[in-house]
Amino acid sequence: MKIFSLFLAVILFSSCSLNQKSINRSFNRSLYVANYLNFAFGYNAKADFPKIYQAVFASLNEIPDDVLEKVTNTRHPVLFTVNITTGIARWANSSEVNLAINSEHVFQNGFYLIKLADELENTSDTEAIEGIVLHELAHNYLDHLKKQKFSCDMEREANREVKKWGFEEKFLKAKKMFGSKERGDSPCHDQTATSLP
Ligand SMILES: [Zn+2]
């Protein structure tokens, strides 16, 4: 079964160029995302952090095509990992990046790492987690981390982008559940715009 999955992954990644101008709408997006996450989130993420995995999966499955194309471009891919904050693993833990794909140009231009807290797994509504993931994907899409200086405008711009993609409801759930509640929570906390991480 594992060999079959691997074969499928190779076929998928070689038949569906990640660098083409637009993604062919006839391709199986769910399968593409599942295989991408085997690479970018690791084989165990689905079993170890089912809600976080589900939120990441749903986010990639639902974002606009050009955003999916950018964030899954293996030359500069978005990778996901879970920050473990409890138990002995809080001192140190590792993530495996599986390169069982057509890897000639993988990481050619670096990578972008989204670190999600293990506490998110305690959230009852995965759509709120999705709101967080979408916000982080928006930072990547807008190349915010390539800029020299952090600004609160970037936070607002990322939030606007998530809404532009059509996820206002998920954004609001994330804002309600994870947004800064008091001064000191976030450098961007103010009365008018509750910020996300
Ligand atoms: Zn942010």
Residues whose N, C-alpha, C, O or C-beta is under 5 A from the ligand:
A	BS01	ZN	E155 L196 P197
